[in-house]
Amino acid sequence: MNILEEIQNCSVEWKELGEVCSIKKGKQLNKNLLIEDGLYPAYNGGQTYSGRTNDYNVEANTIIVSQGGASAGFVNFVDTKFWANAHCYYILPDETRVNNRFVYHFVKMNQKYLMDFQHGAGIPALKADKLSKLLLPIPPLEIQEKIVQILDKMTDYVTELTSELTSELTSRKKQYSFYRDKLLSFEDEVYQVEWKTLDAVSEQTNNIFWNKIGDDELFKYIDLSSVDRVTNKIIETTAITKSTAPSRAQRIVKSDDIILGTTRPTLKRFTKITDDYNNQICSTGFYIFRTNGEVLPNYVYHIFSSSDFYKYLEENQSGVSYPAISDTLVKKYKIPVPSLEIQSRIVQVLDNFDTVCNDLNIGLPKEIELRQKQYEYFREKLLTFIAEGEYSESRVEEWDNSALIKLLQWVFGPIRVELGSICEFVRGNGLQKKDFTEIGKSVIHYGQIYTKYDFTVTETLSKTSEIVFEKLKKAYPNDLVMAITSENVEDVGKAIVWEGKEEIGISGDSYIIRTNQNSRYLNYWFRSISFQSQKERKVTGTKVIRINSKDMEQFKIVLPPLTEQKRIVSILDNFNTLTNSLSEGLPKEIELRQKQYEYWRNRLLNFNE
């Protein structure tokens, strides 16, 4: 019996967390017991440790939850002995019933839910009963262990990537900075270059006159927080109108402007304005550089990233708690102004370095963030699957969900999924029989699927002109093509697998079905009792019968791993071959083999739904 059958044959218990775990609260540690090089961390709120001490009150490998403060509800796992302070809950599971790490992953999944229960006008806190009454699904321990193995591995990816990519990124940035500063220093006495202030090589910029703007006119507002300091890109803006614009929303930006945050300037918030933000609004907290033609925008962009410019900002900012630099002082910064040809070469070199650096720069936080999201996503799917026993996610996911399906199959064996989670349906268009030509591009008309073709097609019977073909939706090798209209129910939903080498045009009243599963396996399933029974409940019409993709996307199919699909296809292909080889002179044998084939097809494709 596989794991999925075990789950389906024994109910998953739901228990309150407090029924299977002891939830305890830490004890206040006197501040004078905190030691800089203490042996053990002391956790006061759960998110990070507040200091170190030479004593501990909780063993290693324990789940903690922040009890008080802004982080109340935050979930963490401490793998060393530690001191739990008064604002720290810790959870001790009954490990005869639940796996410690399984409980951690589940409680971590509910972290936002717990944090939403913060209460109190002063210092927010989380009541113990909100934690103890959290409902926990309890599958068999062996299932818990497999889920933990997968989720722990994903957590390790984040740690590993952070270390490796940070090291590589640091190395590349040093190399980029070295060449950038060398190229922009112009220390070679042989090559003489004129130095000018930013003001001398820039155009005047304008503020918006809100009293001349219509009430409904919408703008994208670029605030200081809109510019990502790692990628130097605009990551998000706020939509504003005349009535909702904040007081700092004053400055009009144009394509190729370079904007620099003058509040806390050493944070180096600067970016180049793309066409997406042309004639939009930025905060008065930005200095806007707009070239007068003497310098290239990208040249100034690299100057803004240079060490000398950073040093100038640092030396000329004023204010202690909220340091800033005025536009007037920024404009006084002098830059070397070589010919535009030389600038272009410098930009080309630095852009290449910047691309190499930023590819990894984006890769580091994005990959870590992706792994973290992927871990959270898979964690949720695994922990909800044990309760629901079915996978029904849409195929259009942030990740190709084939990875998730493979994961579930590895844990649970064959799984029941919705057809839409493994198939993309593309409706055909346009082709009519009058469009057929003697020679031309290969096409399939929907009527041919149930009158001319059988199971697979390697060459089409019909052609059409290049002009007609260009307008048609295309099927590619290993796509399925399904007829969705007929005068009888049997022919609706009949499909072929396109196994030719080229793309082909498809008519209306048919769907191209694209999948990352075994196409032949799917086509055998389309002929099975399971598909036919679901189809018969969804077809519409009397004289002309139809079925649509929205209904079929919700059809349930039991999906074994790809290796098992291949084995099943091999068996059914052999039955097909035997049946067809006896098609002359042996009608009784044909009938017998056909029945035998249908019997085994339905047995092999029936996974006790």
Long-range contacts (C-beta under 8 A, 24 or more apart in sequence): 2-412, 2-413, 2-414, 3-142, 3-143, 3-146, 3-411, 3-412, 3-413, 4-389, 4-412, 4-413, 4-414, 4-415, 5-413, 5-608, 6-140, 6-143, 7-139, 7-140, 7-143, 7-386, 7-389, 7-412, 8-389, 10-140, 12-137, 12-138, 12-139, 12-386, 12-387, 13-137, 13-138, 14-135, 14-136, 14-137, 14-138, 14-387, 15-135, 15-136, 15-138, 16-132, 16-133, 16-134, 16-135, 16-136, 17-91, 17-103, 17-107, 17-131, 17-132, 17-133, 17-134, 17-135, 17-136, 18-131, 18-132, 18-133, 20-93, 20-94, 20-97, 20-98, 20-103, 20-136, 20-138, 21-91, 21-92, 21-93, 21-94, 21-98, 21-103, 22-91, 22-92, 22-94, 23-89, 23-90, 23-91, 23-92, 23-128, 23-131, 23-132, 24-84, 24-89, 24-90, 24-91, 24-92, 25-67, 25-84, 25-86, 25-88, 25-89, 25-90, 25-128, 26-57, 26-58, 26-83, 26-84, 26-85, 26-86, 26-87, 26-88, 26-89, 26-90, 27-57, 27-84, 27-85, 27-86, 28-85, 28-86, 29-53, 29-83, 29-85, 40-80, 40-81, 40-82, 40-83, 41-78, 41-80, 41-82, 41-83, 42-82, 42-83, 42-85, 43-76, 43-78, 43-82, 43-83, 43-84, 43-85, 43-88, 44-85, 44-86, 44-87, 44-88, 45-69, 45-71, 45-72, 45-74, 45-85, 45-87, 45-88, 46-71, 46-74, 46-75, 46-76, 46-87, 46-88, 46-89, 47-71, 47-74, 47-76, 49-82, 50-85, 53-83, 55-83, 56-81, 56-82, 56-83, 57-83, 57-84, 58-82, 58-83, 58-84, 58-90, 61-100, 62-90, 62-91, 62-92, 63-90, 63-91, 63-93, 63-100, 63-103, 63-104, 63-107, 64-88, 64-89, 64-90, 64-91, 65-89, 65-90, 65-91, 65-107, 65-114, 65-126, 65-131, 66-126, 67-125, 67-126, 67-128, 68-123, 68-124, 68-125, 68-126, 69-123, 69-124, 69-125, 70-124, 71-115, 72-114, 72-115, 72-118, 72-124, 72-125, 72-126, 73-111, 73-112, 73-113, 73-114, 73-115, 73-116, 73-117, 73-118, 73-126, 74-111, 74-115, 75-104, 75-107, 75-108, 75-110, 75-111, 75-114, 77-101, 77-104, 77-108, 87-125, 89-126, 89-128, 89-131, 91-131, 97-138, 97-141, 98-136, 98-138, 98-141, 98-144, 99-141, 99-144, 99-145, 99-148, 101-148, 101-151, 101-152, 102-144, 102-145, 102-147, 102-148, 103-136, 105-147, 105-148, 105-151, 105-379, 105-383, 106-136, 106-137, 106-383, 107-134, 108-379, 109-376, 109-379, 109-380, 109-383, 110-134, 137-383, 137-386, 137-387, 139-386, 143-386, 143-411, 146-411, 147-382, 147-383, 147-386, 147-411, 150-378, 150-382, 150-407, 150-411, 151-375, 151-378, 151-379, 151-382, 154-371, 154-374, 154-375, 154-378, 154-379, 155-375, 157-371, 157-375, 158-368, 158-371, 158-372, 158-375, 161-364, 161-367, 161-368, 161-371, 162-364, 162-368, 165-360, 165-363, 165-364, 165-367, 165-368, 166-364, 168-360, 169-357, 169-360, 169-361, 169-364, 172-356, 172-357, 172-360, 173-357, 173-361, 175-353, 176-350, 176-353, 176-354, 176-356, 176-357, 177-307, 179-349, 179-350, 179-353, 180-302, 180-305, 180-306, 180-350, 180-353, 181-306, 181-307, 181-308, 183-346, 183-349, 183-350, 184-302, 184-303, 184-306, 184-308, 184-336, 184-346, 185-308, 186-336, 186-338, 191-338, 193-336, 193-337, 193-338, 194-336, 194-337, 195-334, 195-335, 195-336, 195-337, 196-294, 196-334, 196-335, 196-337, 197-331, 197-332, 197-333, 197-334, 197-335, 198-289, 198-300, 198-330, 198-331, 198-332, 198-333, 198-334, 198-335, 199-331, 199-332, 201-291, 201-292, 201-294, 201-295, 201-335, 201-337, 202-289, 202-290, 202-291, 202-292, 202-331, 203-290, 203-291, 203-292, 204-290, 205-251, 205-252, 205-253, 205-257, 205-288, 205-290, 206-251, 206-252, 207-250, 207-251, 207-252, 208-249, 208-250, 208-251, 208-252, 208-281, 210-242, 210-245, 213-242, 214-242, 215-241, 215-242, 215-243, 216-241, 217-241, 217-242, 219-245, 219-249, 219-280, 219-281, 220-276, 220-277, 220-280, 220-281, 221-245, 221-246, 221-249, 221-280, 221-281, 221-282, 221-283, 222-253, 222-259, 222-277, 222-280, 222-281, 222-282, 222-283, 222-286, 223-248, 223-282, 223-283, 223-285, 224-261, 224-263, 224-269, 224-283, 224-285, 224-286, 227-259, 227-261, 227-269, 227-270, 227-271, 229-267, 229-268, 229-269, 230-361, 230-362, 230-365, 231-358, 231-361, 231-362, 232-270, 232-271, 232-272, 232-305, 232-358, 233-271, 234-271, 234-274, 234-276, 234-277, 237-277, 237-280, 240-281, 245-281, 246-283, 248-283, 248-284, 248-285, 249-281, 249-282, 249-283, 250-281, 250-283, 250-284, 251-281, 251-282, 251-283, 251-284, 251-286, 251-288, 252-279, 252-280, 252-281, 253-277, 253-278, 253-279, 253-280, 253-281, 253-282, 253-288, 254-278, 254-279, 254-290, 256-290, 256-291, 256-297, 257-288, 257-289, 257-290, 257-297, 258-288, 258-289, 258-297, 258-300, 258-301, 258-304, 259-286, 259-287, 259-288, 259-289, 260-286, 260-287, 260-289, 260-304, 260-330, 261-285, 261-286, 262-286, 262-287, 262-324, 262-325, 262-326, 262-327, 262-330, 263-322, 263-323, 263-324, 264-322, 264-323, 264-324, 265-313, 265-314, 265-317, 265-323, 265-324, 265-325, 266-310, 266-313, 266-314, 266-317, 266-323, 268-304, 268-305, 268-310, 270-301, 270-304, 270-305, 272-297, 272-298, 272-301, 287-327, 287-330, 287-331, 294-337, 295-335, 295-337, 295-340, 295-343, 296-340, 296-343, 296-344, 296-347, 298-347, 298-351, 299-343, 299-346, 299-347, 300-335, 302-346, 302-347, 302-350, 302-354, 303-335, 309-333, 373-398, 374-399, 377-404, 378-404, 378-407, 381-408, 382-407, 382-408, 382-411, 385-412, 385-415, 389-416, 390-415, 390-416, 390-417, 390-418, 390-556, 391-415, 391-416, 391-417, 391-418, 391-421, 392-417, 392-418, 392-421, 392-554, 393-418, 393-421, 394-420, 394-421, 394-553, 395-420, 395-421, 395-422, 395-423, 395-424, 400-516, 402-516, 405-559, 406-561, 409-559, 409-560, 409-561, 410-561, 413-560, 413-561, 414-558, 414-559, 414-560, 414-561, 414-564, 414-607, 415-558, 415-559, 416-556, 416-557, 416-558, 416-559, 416-607, 416-609, 417-556, 417-557, 417-559, 418-553, 418-554, 418-555, 418-556, 418-557, 419-552, 419-553, 419-554, 419-555, 419-556, 419-557, 420-552, 420-553, 420-554, 422-515, 422-516, 422-517, 422-557, 422-559, 423-513, 423-514, 423-515, 423-517, 423-522, 423-553, 424-513, 424-514, 424-515, 425-511, 425-512, 425-513, 425-549, 425-552, 425-553, 426-473, 426-511, 426-512, 426-513, 426-514, 427-473, 427-508, 427-510, 427-511, 427-512, 427-549, 428-472, 428-473, 428-481, 428-506, 428-507, 428-508, 428-509, 428-510, 428-511, 428-512, 429-471, 429-472, 429-473, 429-506, 429-507, 429-508, 430-468, 430-471, 430-472, 430-507, 430-508, 431-464, 431-468, 431-472, 431-505, 431-506, 431-507, 431-508, 432-507, 435-464, 435-465, 435-468, 436-462, 436-463, 436-464, 437-463, 437-464, 437-465, 438-463, 439-463, 440-464, 440-465, 440-466, 440-469, 441-465, 441-466, 441-469, 441-504, 441-505, 442-500, 442-502, 442-504, 442-505, 443-469, 443-472, 443-504, 443-505, 443-506, 443-507, 444-475, 444-481, 444-496, 444-498, 444-504, 444-505, 444-506, 444-507, 444-510, 445-507, 446-483, 446-484, 446-485, 446-507, 446-508, 446-509, 446-510, 447-483, 449-481, 449-482, 449-483, 449-491, 449-494, 449-495, 449-496, 449-510, 450-483, 450-486, 450-491, 450-494, 453-496, 454-496, 455-496, 455-497, 455-520, 455-523, 455-576, 456-496, 456-497, 456-498, 456-499, 456-520, 456-523, 457-496, 457-497, 457-498, 457-499, 457-500, 458-499, 458-500, 459-500, 460-500, 460-504, 464-505, 468-505, 469-505, 472-505, 472-506, 472-507, 473-505, 473-506, 473-512, 474-503, 474-504, 474-505, 474-506, 474-512, 475-503, 475-504, 475-505, 475-506, 475-512, 476-503, 476-514, 477-501, 477-502, 478-519, 479-512, 479-513, 479-514, 479-519, 480-512, 480-513, 480-515, 480-519, 480-522, 480-523, 480-526, 481-506, 481-510, 481-511, 481-512, 481-513, 482-510, 482-511, 482-513, 482-526, 483-509, 483-510, 484-509, 484-510, 484-511, 484-546, 484-547, 484-548, 485-509, 485-544, 485-545, 485-546, 486-544, 486-545, 487-543, 487-544, 487-545, 488-545, 489-535, 489-536, 489-539, 489-545, 492-535, 492-539, 492-545, 492-546, 492-547, 493-526, 493-531, 493-532, 493-535, 493-547, 493-552, 494-526, 494-527, 495-522, 495-523, 495-526, 496-523, 497-523, 511-549, 517-559, 517-562, 517-565, 518-562, 518-565, 518-566, 518-569, 520-569, 520-572, 520-573, 521-565, 521-566, 521-568, 521-569, 524-568, 524-569, 524-572, 524-601, 524-605, 525-557, 525-605, 527-601, 528-601, 528-602, 528-605, 528-606, 529-602, 529-606, 530-556, 530-557, 530-558, 530-602, 530-605, 530-606, 530-609, 531-555, 531-557, 556-609, 558-605, 558-606, 558-607, 558-608, 558-609, 560-607, 568-604, 568-605, 571-600, 571-604, 572-597, 572-600, 572-601, 572-604, 575-600, 575-601
